[in-house]
Amino acid sequence: MKLVSFSRGGSNPQLGAVVGSWDRWEWIVDLHDANPQLPADMMAFIDAAGGLTGDVWDRASRTVASVEKELRRGKNPAAIRPSEARIHVPIHPRLLRDFLAFRGHVARTRAAMGSAVPPEWDALPAYYNGNHLNVVGPGDAVTPLRYAIVEGGRPRVVASSKLDYEAEVGYVLGRGGWKIEAKDAATHLFGLTIFNDFSARDIQMTAGRIGMGPAPGKDWANALGPCIVTRDELGELRDQSVAVRVNGEERSRGRYSELVHRNPLVKQGERPLWSFPEMVEHLSHAQTIHAGEVWGSGTIPGGCELERGDKARYLNPGDRVEIEIEGIGVLGNSIGPAT
């Protein structure tokens, strides 16, 4: 299923299922309206059916199939056209983590700064906890970051001049657990979405030299959407196309397998990525993980301006950035006016 959080006519966001292909939505089915026994919001649905098994999951599958059948004969009151709906962020995560999973991205960014992939990258899948409260959805505007800094003994507020996008996969957890083996990790994945980890590179680098991680250059805005595609429908990312556009201009395009596994910066015998099952195994041996968490993969190689070094073209107020992943959809956000 392709699941969304949507509203119509100013109502509260509801749980919906998309009818149609990933790039041509035809209908949105209000699952609770179609079957009042189904949860009305995404988190409640994940809590009840995060393993893609059980009564709630089966009921939802039957409901969508029944509505689709009726739509082929005419209309169904529980279904509306996408043009009649507002699409919201699909999930407000219980916890947001962001990994650094792709060697090609690390190699490119380190090369742009005159260094190499650190050997520690091969030792464990590193991540940081993001701000799960500052999450926006498709179509939402992102406010340019302004931050306070002390220079010459005096504080002043400055606007970031290096606002970047980051094209990532968002892994939505459907089941929690502790000490999960990699071979069992797939059953803990509810589905995939697109994650744009907006980053203010200037304050990120300044804060990073202190040694306490990337905040506040990364935690003021994160975007997820447009939908969550359950793992049974999408499966693993293999040869899907990935593209980034800014104001309609294509900044990056490639097949996932080419960008990740056949990246020219990844030498033979080197680890190309940390997979989701590996992330689950490493992290769950340190702490309990929970349903409703969202994990960012880290930037898909080629999916940000930082990789371009001196040739980077950072975002400005009024710009619109779109990240497209075949099988999921397009996550588009604009940069709001400077405040």
Helices and strands as residue ranges (DSSP letters): E 2-7, E 14-21, E 24-30, H 31-34, H 42-49, H 54-73, E 79-80, G 82-84, E 86-88, E 95-99, H 103-112, G 119-122, E 127-129, E 135-136, E 141-142, E 146-151, E 154-159, E 163-164, E 167-173, G 182-188, E 189-196, E 199-200, H 201-208, E 222-230, H 231-234, E 241-246, E 249-255, H 256-260, H 276-284, E 293-296, G 306-311, E 320-325, E 329-335
